[in-house]
Amino acid sequence: KPTGNGGMHTIQRLKLGGFDSLPLSVDSSRGDVEFLQGKADAGEPGPCSMTLINGEAYAGNLALQGEIDPNTGDGQVEITALGSKFELI
């Protein structure tokens, strides 16, 4: 971006990686929901990897976002996780 005195400033914006509302199967008898909520409450990024059905794999350090609200009828929760990188490997 040019300045008034003929110089230049570089502006970089960080685009977060991650996923939103990913359905995840949980087992309440193992404490899965409490484990996930503890991770979300801590707000600390941790290693995460995911392989899609087509074989593509992604990895990065992500932090869980928001409240973990289980749907007890089908044994699933939806999670959202964001981080500085979540890339195709």
N, C-alpha and C positions, 0 to 999 in steps of 0.2 A: 504494500500500500504506500503510495507516494506521500511524502511530507511536504510542508510548505517551503522548506529550504532546499528542495531538490534531492533530499535523501530518501531512503526507502525503509519501511518497517515491514518485517515479515510477521504475519499473523497465522498461527496454527491453531486449529480446533481439534480437540480430542473427540473422536467418535467412539462411543462405547460399544463393545461387543456383548453378545449374550442372547437370551431368549426370553419370551414373554408367554405366560400362561401355558407352560408345558405340563401336560397331564403325567402324573407319576404314580405308579402303584405303591401303596404302603401297607405295612402290617402293623396294626395298632398294638398287637400283643408283644411285639419286639421293641416298641417305643420309637418307631420310625418318625412319627409326627413330632414328638418332643425333641428328637435329635435335630430334625430340620428346623424347628422353631428356634432352638438354641443357636444354630448356625446363623439364622436370619437376625436374631437379637444381637449377636456378637458383631455383625456388620463387617467381618473380616473376610477378604477374598481367600479362596482356597482352590486347589487344583480341581479341574472339572474336565471331563472328556465325554463325548457323545458320538455314537456311530448311527447314522441314518440308515433307513431300510435299503437305500440304494448303495450302501457301502462307504459313502463319504464320512470321514471322521473329522471332528472338530475338537480343539483343546484350548485351554486357557485358564486363567485364574479369575474366578467369578465369585461375587457375593450375593447371597440370597436376599431378595427384597420383599418387604411387607410381611403381612400376617400369613401364616400357614393355616389354611382353613380346610380341614378334611371333609370330603363328601363321604360320610360313613356308609351310605347306601351302596356305593360301588368300590370302596376301598382305595380311592384315589385322592390326591391333592393336586392342585395346579400351582406350579412354582414359577417365579420370575427371577432371573439371575443376570447381573450385569458386571462387567469388568473392563479393564483397559484393552484386553485382547481376548478374542475367541475366534480362532482362525482355523481354516481348513488345513489339515496336516497330511 
